[in-house]
């Protein structure tokens, strides 16, 4: 038995060494899998941060943009106050008609048909000119400092002394002086 125990002692060191190698290999594989999972988690976090960093400039208003929006708001508030000054609105409507090359017959304030839904002043503008100039005028009303939108119009041949004037039309255009809701949204009101 003495030989058997000596043999076991000789092989015991090898068996312990083999067990240590197998244990180290299992530990390395397990550790490698865990490190791989950690690396994947870090990669996902880095990708998410990268996307957030790329989107951040679009969500942040720089000082120049903030100043521009502030100026637009002041301008919009000024236009709102000016739109309630009927004389100023009439002056703008007259100037726009002259720019379009139309003869102004009259501009008169109108009562809204429904007092409950009336928010902006109405004006009936009567002008004489050709079709192109009348169309230019109606489009130009929207581009004024105090914009006015056409809410109703009637065009008939122009007459002078009961006779039709060739190439001339008489237009009764009802416009509403208003401040655009789009400008209000941009201005932050």
C-alpha positions as CSV (number, residue, x, y, z in Angstrom):
1,X,0.0,0.0,0.0
2,X,2.9,2.1,0.4
3,X,3.4,2.2,-3.3
4,X,-0.2,3.1,-3.8
5,X,0.1,6.1,-1.5
6,X,3.3,7.2,-3.1
7,X,1.6,7.0,-6.5
8,X,-1.3,9.0,-5.3
9,X,1.1,11.7,-3.9
10,X,2.8,11.9,-7.3
11,X,-0.5,12.2,-9.2
12,X,-2.1,14.5,-6.5
13,X,0.1,17.5,-7.5
14,X,-0.8,16.9,-11.2
15,X,-4.5,16.6,-10.3
16,X,-4.4,19.8,-8.3
17,X,-2.6,21.6,-11.1
18,X,-5.2,20.3,-13.6
19,X,-8.0,21.3,-11.3
20,X,-6.5,24.8,-11.0
21,X,-6.1,25.2,-14.7
22,X,-9.7,24.1,-15.3
23,X,-10.9,26.4,-12.5
24,X,-8.9,29.3,-14.0
25,X,-10.4,28.6,-17.5
26,X,-13.9,28.5,-16.1
27,X,-13.3,31.7,-14.2
28,X,-11.8,33.4,-17.3
29,X,-14.8,32.4,-19.5
30,X,-17.3,33.5,-16.9
31,X,-15.4,36.8,-16.3
32,X,-15.1,37.3,-20.1
33,X,-18.9,36.9,-20.6
34,X,-19.6,39.4,-17.8
35,X,-17.1,41.9,-19.2
36,X,-18.6,41.4,-22.6
37,X,-22.1,42.2,-21.2
38,X,-20.6,45.3,-19.4
39,X,-19.0,46.4,-22.7
40,X,-22.3,46.0,-24.6
41,X,-24.1,48.0,-21.8
42,X,-21.5,50.8,-22.0
43,X,-21.8,50.8,-25.9
44,X,-25.6,51.2,-25.6
45,X,-25.2,54.0,-23.1
46,X,-22.6,55.7,-25.3
47,X,-24.8,55.5,-28.3
48,X,-27.7,56.9,-26.4
49,X,-25.6,59.8,-25.1
50,X,-24.3,60.4,-28.6
51,X,-27.9,60.7,-30.0
52,X,-28.8,63.0,-27.1
53,X,-25.8,65.2,-27.8
54,X,-26.7,65.4,-31.5
55,X,-30.3,66.5,-30.7
56,X,-29.3,69.0,-28.0
57,X,-28.3,71.8,-30.4
58,X,-31.8,71.7,-32.0
59,X,-33.5,72.0,-28.6
60,X,-31.4,74.8,-27.3
61,X,-32.0,78.4,-28.4
62,X,-28.8,80.4,-28.7
63,X,-28.6,84.0,-27.6
64,X,-29.0,85.4,-31.2
65,X,-32.1,83.3,-31.7
66,X,-33.5,84.4,-28.3
67,X,-32.9,88.0,-29.2
68,X,-34.6,87.6,-32.6
69,X,-37.7,86.0,-31.0
70,X,-37.8,88.8,-28.4
71,X,-37.7,91.4,-31.2
72,X,-40.5,89.6,-33.0
73,X,-42.6,89.5,-29.9
74,X,-42.2,93.3,-29.3
75,X,-43.0,93.9,-33.0
76,X,-46.1,91.7,-32.8
77,X,-47.4,93.4,-29.7
78,X,-46.9,96.8,-31.5
79,X,-48.8,95.5,-34.4
80,X,-51.6,94.3,-32.1
81,X,-51.9,97.8,-30.6
82,X,-51.7,99.5,-34.0
83,X,-54.4,97.2,-35.4
84,X,-56.9,98.8,-33.0
85,X,-56.0,102.3,-34.4
86,X,-58.6,102.6,-37.1
87,X,-57.0,105.6,-38.7
88,X,-53.7,103.8,-39.1
89,X,-55.4,100.8,-40.7
90,X,-57.3,103.1,-43.1
91,X,-54.0,104.8,-44.0
92,X,-52.4,101.5,-44.8
93,X,-55.3,100.3,-46.9
94,X,-55.1,103.6,-48.9
95,X,-51.4,103.4,-49.4
96,X,-51.7,99.8,-50.6
97,X,-54.4,100.8,-53.1
98,X,-52.2,103.6,-54.4
99,X,-49.2,101.2,-54.8
100,X,-51.5,98.8,-56.7
101,X,-52.5,101.7,-59.0
102,X,-56.1,101.7,-58.1
103,X,-58.5,104.7,-57.8
104,X,-60.0,104.7,-54.3
105,X,-63.7,105.5,-54.2
106,X,-64.1,105.1,-50.4
107,X,-63.0,103.2,-47.3
108,X,-65.5,102.9,-44.6
109,X,-65.7,100.9,-41.3
110,X,-68.2,98.0,-41.3
111,X,-70.2,96.4,-38.5
112,X,-69.5,92.7,-38.1
113,X,-72.4,90.5,-39.1
114,X,-72.1,88.6,-35.8
115,X,-71.1,90.8,-32.9
116,X,-70.2,87.7,-30.8
117,X,-67.5,86.5,-33.1
118,X,-66.1,89.9,-34.1
119,X,-62.5,90.2,-33.0
120,X,-60.9,92.5,-35.5
121,X,-62.1,95.7,-37.3
122,X,-63.7,95.4,-40.7
123,X,-63.5,97.9,-43.5
124,X,-65.3,98.1,-46.9
125,X,-62.8,99.3,-49.5
126,X,-64.3,100.4,-52.8
127,X,-61.7,100.8,-55.6
128,X,-61.7,101.1,-59.4
129,X,-59.1,99.6,-61.7
130,X,-58.3,96.6,-63.9
131,X,-58.6,93.0,-62.7
132,X,-54.8,92.5,-62.2
133,X,-54.5,95.6,-60.1
134,X,-57.4,94.6,-57.9
135,X,-55.9,91.1,-57.4
136,X,-52.5,92.7,-56.6
137,X,-54.3,94.9,-54.0
138,X,-56.1,92.0,-52.4
139,X,-52.8,90.1,-52.1
140,X,-50.9,93.1,-50.9
141,X,-53.3,93.7,-48.0
142,X,-51.9,90.6,-46.3
143,X,-48.3,91.9,-46.5
144,X,-48.9,95.2,-44.8
145,X,-47.5,96.1,-41.3
146,X,-51.0,95.6,-40.0
147,X,-52.2,92.7,-42.2
148,X,-55.7,92.7,-43.5
149,X,-57.4,89.6,-44.9
150,X,-60.1,89.8,-47.5
151,X,-63.3,88.3,-46.1
152,X,-65.7,89.3,-48.9
153,X,-65.5,91.0,-52.3
154,X,-67.7,91.9,-55.2
155,X,-66.5,93.0,-58.6
156,X,-68.6,94.6,-61.3
157,X,-67.9,96.6,-64.4
158,X,-67.1,100.2,-63.6
159,X,-69.5,102.9,-64.8
160,X,-69.1,106.6,-65.3
161,X,-72.2,108.6,-65.9
162,X,-74.2,105.4,-66.5
163,X,-71.8,104.1,-69.2
164,X,-69.4,101.2,-68.7
165,X,-65.8,102.1,-68.6
166,X,-63.8,99.7,-70.9
167,X,-61.3,97.6,-69.0
168,X,-62.2,99.0,-65.6
169,X,-63.9,97.2,-62.8
170,X,-65.4,98.5,-59.5
171,X,-64.5,96.3,-56.5
172,X,-66.2,96.4,-53.1
173,X,-63.7,94.5,-50.9
174,X,-64.4,93.8,-47.3
175,X,-61.1,93.4,-45.3
176,X,-60.5,92.5,-41.7
177,X,-57.5,94.0,-40.0
178,X,-55.9,91.2,-37.9
179,X,-52.7,90.0,-36.3
180,X,-51.7,86.6,-37.5
181,X,-52.0,83.7,-35.1
182,X,-48.8,82.3,-36.6
183,X,-46.9,85.4,-35.5
184,X,-48.5,85.2,-32.1
185,X,-47.3,81.6,-31.7
186,X,-43.8,82.5,-32.8
187,X,-43.8,85.5,-30.5
188,X,-44.8,83.4,-27.5
189,X,-48.1,85.1,-26.8
